[in-house]
Amino acid sequence: MIPFTKRYFTIKKGGIVAVLLFLALSTPARAVAESIVFKDTKEHWAGSYISWAIEQKLTQGYGDGSFKPNKLVNEAEFLAMLLRAYGLVDESPSSGSSWFEPYYDYANRLGWPISAAQQNGEFRRGQAALLLASAASGKAFTEQSAVQWLLNEKISNGRTSATVSGFIPDGKLTRAEALTFFYNLKQHSSTLSEAKIPKLVNSLGGIALNDTLQKLQNSLGKPARIDPSEYGFSWHVYNSSYNHYMMFGVQNDRITALFSNDSESWVSSTGIQIGQTITAVKKLITHGTNAEANENYYAFTTGSERTTLFIDRQNGNKIAGMMRMSQAASKPIKSSYSSKLAAAFEWQLFDLANAERAVRGIPILEWDKLAAASAHSHSGDMSNRSFFNHTNPDGSSPFDRMKAKGVKYHSAAENIAAGYQNSIFTHYGWINSKDGHRETLLDRKLTRLGTGVAIGGSYNVYYTQNFYTP
């Protein structure tokens, strides 16, 4: 297991100085011979692991008497040391081949998750976790679930804490850390699995693009609601648990789109997960084309699939929601914008607000028909009179309008938006807003919500949310 990092803070004039103490939680019991001690490992936290690795002929030091424990490893080096630890590969490549080809041949035969970065390219701790967990268990993992498996099996205690985030999946991997992984893996598993790992596909709740409607309903049951979309397909909405909110686009009895903000429900063959930073995600996109980006999302095409990653700019630029669609179905149809579509957007705005609150541990909101009447009326007014403001041309405020509809509130608030393609894009526009929209959406003191959407006018679509606490 990677040493657990404890932080000790000492107050000094001018601020706080952090002192990091690395403690190896498990070290090789075998005594270390003097000849295996390098000039830069004598007091290194991984000294005993390094000596064990040298004895096992996993790796070697450098000609100047150093080991360079903090030097970064690439995928080819990591894979080679893993297979040497188990004595699995004949290290003699065929004539004209690279030294690492036997290792990649072995990994490919068993379906291990390798990127073929080989001697070049960045190799992250999360990629190492995915390779280790897959090789040891013979099962398919996402990067996040692989890290959790290592933590559960006590092969690692993370870098800063025994959590997925504390493992630092996006961090670089050093030689010392890699050898610690191998030692602890061998204590856990005396052999690696020979089972061929099934290939992961991008899926939501176990459902992938082009799966049948029957498979969806057999797996998840009937949806709570079926909404029209501007794309021509119908959204099958599953909202019985806002912690696992999912939408599936269905056309001709086939799944043509997937959306959710729930990290646990997604499986990604590329390693892209909700909660990762957009910077880390871009490193995983190797064959993306037609990239499109703005402050709320990053979209790209791979093969016949269009992926849109919704970004929370106020939370470390992390992915907060994901939509995958068949490229053929990813273009809005202008004629689909109708009153029925507006009604669907209203319910989706309500669902998205609650799904956002649920994954953040904030109490969900109750639907309120009086607030909805106020919101619907204001969106219709903005559309009909082509204005965009909380206060209408007659001088009525959101609070005047809510009172006029019979809302009796202790506190109240309103979000409005216009011009967005649909409710999902609108929602993440509000989440990234610095003008109070985000705070309103996530306000624990607000308990009820009504939404209203109207189509027409200068901005095509107008959206309103009216919140209040009785």
C-alpha positions in Angstrom: 0.0 0.0 0.0 1.2 3.5 -0.7 2.2 5.2 2.5 -0.5 7.2 4.3 0.4 10.8 4.5 -0.2 12.5 7.9 -0.1 16.3 8.0 1.5 18.1 11.0 1.1 21.8 11.1 3.5 24.2 13.0 2.6 27.8 13.5 5.4 30.2 12.7 5.5 33.9 12.2 4.2 34.6 8.7 1.9 31.7 8.4 1.5 27.9 8.7 4.2 25.6 7.7 3.1 22.1 6.6 5.4 19.2 7.5 4.6 15.9 5.8 5.4 12.7 7.5 5.3 9.6 5.3 4.6 6.4 7.2 4.8 3.0 5.4 1.9 1.0 6.8 3.4 -2.4 5.6 7.0 -3.0 4.8 8.9 -6.2 3.6 9.9 -8.1 6.7 13.2 -9.3 5.1 16.4 -7.7 6.3 18.1 -5.5 3.7 21.7 -6.3 2.7 24.1 -3.4 2.6 24.8 -4.0 -1.0 21.2 -3.1 -1.9 21.2 0.3 -0.2 21.6 3.1 -2.8 23.0 6.5 -2.0 19.5 8.0 -2.4 17.4 5.4 -0.6 19.1 5.0 2.8 16.5 7.0 4.6 13.8 6.9 2.0 10.3 5.8 3.1 10.3 3.1 0.4 13.9 1.8 1.0 12.8 -1.7 2.0 10.4 -2.0 -0.9 13.2 -0.9 -3.3 15.5 -3.5 -1.8 12.9 -6.2 -2.2 12.3 -5.2 -5.8 16.1 -5.4 -6.6 16.3 -8.8 -5.0 13.3 -10.0 -7.1 14.9 -8.5 -10.2 12.0 -6.3 -11.0 14.2 -3.4 -11.6 17.7 -2.1 -11.0 19.6 1.0 -10.0 21.7 3.4 -12.0 25.4 3.3 -12.7 26.1 6.3 -10.4 25.0 4.3 -7.4 21.6 5.9 -7.2 18.1 4.5 -7.6 16.1 7.6 -8.3 13.1 6.6 -6.3 11.1 9.7 -7.2 11.7 9.3 -10.9 8.4 8.9 -12.8 7.5 5.7 -14.5 5.7 5.2 -17.8 3.2 2.5 -18.7 5.7 0.2 -20.4 8.0 0.3 -17.3 5.1 -0.3 -14.9 3.7 -3.2 -17.0 7.2 -4.8 -17.3 7.8 -4.6 -13.5 4.3 -6.0 -12.7 4.9 -9.1 -15.0 8.4 -9.6 -13.7 7.1 -9.7 -10.2 5.1 -12.7 -11.1 7.6 -14.3 -13.5 5.1 -14.3 -16.4 7.0 -13.2 -19.5 10.0 -14.3 -21.5 11.9 -11.0 -21.7 13.6 -11.8 -25.0 11.7 -9.9 -27.8 11.8 -11.1 -31.3 14.4 -9.7 -33.7 13.7 -6.1 -34.5 11.1 -5.7 -31.8 11.1 -3.2 -28.9 12.0 -4.5 -25.4 8.5 -3.9 -24.1 6.6 -5.9 -26.8 6.4 -9.2 -24.9 4.8 -7.4 -22.0 2.2 -5.7 -24.2 1.5 -8.9 -26.1 0.7 -10.6 -22.7 -1.5 -7.8 -21.5 -3.4 -7.6 -24.8 -4.0 -11.3 -24.8 -5.8 -11.0 -21.5 -7.6 -7.8 -22.3 -5.9 -5.7 -19.7 -6.6 -2.0 -19.8 -3.5 -0.6 -21.4 -3.2 2.6 -23.5 0.0 1.6 -25.4 1.6 4.8 -24.2 4.7 2.7 -23.9 7.9 4.7 -23.3 6.2 8.0 -24.1 3.3 9.8 -22.7 2.0 10.4 -19.2 1.1 7.5 -16.8 -1.2 8.4 -14.0 -1.8 6.8 -10.6 -5.4 6.1 -11.7 -4.2 4.2 -14.8 -1.9 2.2 -12.6 -4.8 1.3 -10.3 -6.9 0.2 -13.2 -4.2 -2.1 -14.5 -3.4 -3.6 -11.1 -7.1 -4.3 -10.1 -7.9 -5.7 -13.6 -4.8 -8.0 -13.6 -5.3 -9.3 -10.1 -9.1 -9.9 -10.4 -9.7 -10.6 -14.0 -12.6 -8.2 -13.9 -13.5 -5.0 -15.7 -13.3 -1.8 -13.7 -13.7 1.9 -14.3 -10.7 3.9 -13.0 -12.7 5.0 -10.0 -13.9 1.6 -9.1 -10.4 0.2 -9.5 -9.0 2.7 -7.0 -11.8 1.7 -4.6 -10.9 -1.9 -5.1 -7.3 -1.3 -4.2 -8.4 0.6 -1.1 -10.9 -2.1 0.0 -8.3 -4.8 -0.5 -5.7 -2.8 1.5 -3.3 -2.8 -1.4 -3.2 0.9 -1.1 -4.1 3.5 1.6 -4.0 6.3 -0.9 -1.5 9.1 -1.1 -3.2 11.6 1.3 -6.1 9.5 2.6 -7.8 6.1 2.1 -10.4 7.5 -0.3 -10.7 7.7 -4.1 -9.9 11.4 -4.1 -7.1 10.9 -1.5 -5.6 8.3 -3.8 -4.9 11.2 -6.2 -5.8 9.3 -9.4 -4.6 12.2 -11.6 -1.2 12.3 -9.9 2.0 11.0 -11.5 3.5 7.7 -10.4 7.0 7.4 -9.0 9.3 4.4 -9.1 9.1 4.1 -5.3 5.3 4.1 -5.3 5.1 1.5 -8.1 7.3 -0.9 -6.2 5.2 -0.5 -3.1 2.1 -1.4 -5.2 3.8 -4.5 -6.5 4.9 -5.7 -3.0 1.4 -5.2 -1.5 -0.3 -6.8 -4.5 1.9 -9.9 -4.1 1.0 -10.1 -0.5 -2.7 -10.0 -1.6 -2.5 -12.3 -4.7 0.2 -14.9 -5.2 -0.9 -15.2 -8.9 -2.5 -12.9 -11.4 -5.8 -13.8 -13.0 -5.7 -15.6 -16.4 -9.3 -14.7 -17.2 -9.8 -12.6 -20.3 -11.3 -9.3 -19.2 -14.5 -8.4 -21.0 -14.3 -5.0 -22.8 -16.1 -2.2 -21.1 -18.5 -0.1 -23.1 -19.8 3.4 -22.3 -23.0 2.8 -20.4 -25.4 4.4 -17.9 -27.1 2.1 -15.4 -25.9 -0.8 -17.5 -27.5 0.6 -20.7 -25.4 1.6 -23.7 -26.2 3.4 -26.9 -28.0 1.2 -29.4 -29.4 -1.1 -26.7 -33.0 -2.0 -27.1 -35.9 -0.3 -25.3 -36.8 -3.8 -24.0 -33.4 -4.1 -22.4 -33.8 -0.7 -20.7 -37.2 -1.7 -19.3 -36.1 -5.1 -18.2 -33.1 -3.6 -16.4 -34.7 -0.5 -14.9 -38.4 -0.9 -15.2 -40.8 1.6 -16.7 -39.8 5.3 -16.6 -41.5 7.8 -14.4 -42.2 9.9 -17.4 -41.6 10.0 -21.2 -40.7 13.5 -22.6 -40.3 14.8 -26.1 -37.0 16.3 -27.0 -35.8 18.8 -29.6 -33.7 16.0 -31.2 -36.6 14.0 -32.4 -36.3 11.1 -29.9 -38.1 10.7 -26.6 -36.5 11.0 -23.2 -37.4 8.2 -20.8 -36.9 9.8 -17.4 -36.0 7.8 -14.3 -36.3 10.0 -11.2 -37.5 7.7 -8.4 -34.1 8.4 -6.7 -32.6 11.8 -7.4 -29.3 10.5 -6.2 -29.4 8.3 -9.4 -31.2 10.5 -11.8 -31.0 9.2 -15.4 -32.5 10.0 -18.8 -32.4 7.7 -21.8 -33.2 9.0 -25.3 -35.2 6.4 -27.3 -36.0 6.4 -31.0 -37.3 3.4 -33.0 -37.0 1.2 -29.9 -33.3 1.9 -29.6 -31.3 3.9 -27.1 -29.9 6.9 -28.8 -28.9 9.2 -25.9 -27.9 9.0 -22.2 -27.7 11.7 -19.6 -27.0 11.7 -15.8 -25.2 13.7 -13.2 -24.7 10.5 -11.0 -21.0 9.3 -11.0 -22.0 5.9 -9.7 -24.3 5.0 -12.6 -21.8 5.8 -15.4 -19.3 3.3 -16.8 -16.7 4.7 -19.3 -14.4 2.7 -21.4 -12.2 5.7 -21.7 -11.9 6.4 -18.0 -13.9 9.6 -18.1 -15.9 10.0 -14.9 -18.0 12.7 -13.2 -15.9 14.4 -10.6 -12.7 14.5 -12.7 -11.3 17.9 -13.8 -11.8 18.9 -17.4 -8.0 19.1 -17.7 -7.6 15.5 -16.6 -10.5 14.4 -18.9 -8.9 16.0 -22.0 -5.8 13.8 -21.5 -8.1 10.7 -21.8 -9.6 11.8 -25.1 -7.3 10.4 -27.7 -9.4 10.4 -30.9 -11.9 13.1 -30.3 -13.0 15.4 -33.2 -15.2 18.4 -33.7 -14.5 19.7 -30.2 -16.8 22.5 -28.9 -16.2 24.3 -25.6 -17.6 27.2 -23.6 -17.8 28.0 -19.9 -20.5 25.4 -19.2 -19.5 22.4 -21.2 -16.9 20.6 -23.4 -18.2 18.4 -26.3 -16.4 16.2 -28.7 -17.1 13.3 -31.2 -15.5 9.9 -31.1 -16.6 7.6 -33.9 -20.4 7.7 -34.1 -20.8 9.1 -30.6 -21.1 12.7 -29.4 -20.2 13.3 -25.8 -21.0 16.5 -23.9 -19.3 17.0 -20.5 -21.0 19.7 -18.3 -18.5 21.5 -16.1 -18.8 23.1 -12.7 -16.5 26.1 -13.0 -17.0 27.0 -9.4 -15.9 23.6 -8.1 -12.4 23.1 -9.5 -13.6 22.8 -13.2 -14.9 19.3 -12.4 -17.3 17.4 -14.6 -20.8 17.6 -13.0 -22.9 15.9 -15.7 -22.5 13.9 -18.8 -24.5 13.3 -22.0 -23.7 10.8 -24.6 -25.6 10.7 -27.9 -25.6 9.0 -31.2 -23.9 11.5 -33.6 -26.8 11.0 -36.0 -29.3 12.2 -33.4 -27.3 15.1 -31.9 -28.7 17.9 -34.1 -31.8 19.8 -32.8 -34.8 19.9 -35.1 -36.3 23.4 -35.3 -39.8 22.2 -35.9 -39.8 20.2 -32.6 -40.0 23.3 -30.5 -43.6 23.3 -29.3 -45.8 23.8 -26.3 -45.3 20.0 -25.5 -41.6 20.4 -25.6 -41.9 23.5 -23.3 -43.8 21.4 -20.8 -41.2 18.7 -20.9 -38.5 21.3 -20.2 -40.5 22.5 -17.2 -40.4 19.1 -15.5 -36.8 18.6 -16.5 -35.8 21.9 -14.8 -37.4 20.6 -11.6 -35.8 17.2 -11.8 -32.3 18.7 -12.6 -32.5 21.0 -9.6 -33.3 18.1 -7.3 -30.7 15.8 -8.9 -28.1 18.5 -8.3 -29.1 19.0 -4.7 -29.3 15.3 -4.0 -25.7 14.5 -5.2 -24.5 17.4 -3.0 -26.4 16.2 0.1 -28.9 19.1 0.0 -32.6 18.4 0.7 -34.7 18.1 -2.4 -37.4 20.6 -3.3 -41.2 20.0 -3.4 -43.1 20.8 -6.5 -45.5 23.7 -6.1 -48.3 24.4 -8.5 -48.7 28.0 -7.4 -45.0 28.8 -7.9 -45.2 26.9 -11.3 -48.2 29.1 -12.3 -46.2 32.2 -11.5 -43.1 30.9 -13.4 -45.1 29.8 -16.4 -46.8 33.2 -16.6 -43.5 35.1 -16.5 -41.8 33.0 -19.2 -44.9 33.4 -21.4 -44.9 37.2 -20.8 -41.1 37.4 -21.7 -41.8 35.4 -24.8 -44.8 37.4 -25.9 -43.4 40.8 -25.2 -39.8 40.0 -26.1 -38.1 41.2 -23.0 -35.8 39.5 -20.5 -35.9 40.7 -17.0 -37.1 39.7 -13.5 -39.2 42.9 -13.5 -41.8 43.0 -16.3 -42.6 46.2 -18.3 -45.5 46.8 -16.0 -43.1 47.0 -13.0 -44.2 43.7 -11.4 -41.4 41.9 -9.5 -41.1 38.1 -9.0 -42.5 38.5 -5.5 -45.4 40.6 -6.8 -46.2 37.8 -9.3 -45.9 35.0 -6.8 -48.2 36.8 -4.3 -50.7 37.4 -7.1 -50.8 33.6 -7.7 -51.5 32.9 -4.0 -48.0 32.1 -2.9 -47.4 32.9 0.8 -43.7 32.8 1.5 -41.2 33.4 4.2 -38.4 33.7 1.7 -38.5 33.5 -2.1 -36.2 33.7 -5.2 -36.4 33.5 -9.0 -34.0 32.2 -11.7 -34.6 33.2 -15.3 -32.7 32.2 -18.5 -33.3 32.6 -22.2 -31.8 31.3 -25.5 -30.5 28.0 -24.2 -31.2 24.9 -26.4 -32.8 22.9 -23.7 -33.3 22.5 -19.9 -30.0 20.6 -19.4 -27.9 23.4 -20.9 -30.0 25.9 -19.0 -29.4 24.2 -15.7 -25.6 24.2 -16.1 -25.7 27.8 -17.1 -27.3 28.6 -13.8 -24.8 26.3 -11.9 -21.9 28.3 -13.4 -23.6 31.7 -12.8 -21.9 34.2 -10.5 -25.0 36.3 -10.3 -26.9 34.4 -7.6 -28.5 31.6 -9.7 -26.3 28.9 -8.3 -26.8 30.0 -4.8 -30.6 30.0 -5.3 -30.5 26.4 -6.8 -28.5 25.1 -3.8 -30.1 27.1 -1.0 -31.0 24.7 1.8 -33.5 27.2 3.2 -35.7 27.1 0.1 -38.1 24.2 0.1 -40.5 24.5 -2.9 -40.1 25.1 -6.6 -42.3 25.7 -9.6 -40.9 26.1 -13.2 -42.2 27.7 -16.4 -41.0 27.6 -20.0 -42.3 29.3 -23.0 -41.2 29.1 -26.7 -41.1 32.1 -29.0 -39.9 35.7 -28.9 -36.4 37.1 -29.5 -34.6 34.3 -27.6 -36.7 31.4 -28.8 -36.9 29.7 -25.3 -37.5 31.4 -22.0 -37.0 29.6 -18.7 -38.2 30.6 -15.1 -37.8 28.9 -11.7 -39.7 30.3 -8.8 -38.5 29.1 -5.3 -40.0 29.8 -1.9 -40.2 28.7 1.7 -43.7 28.9 3.1 
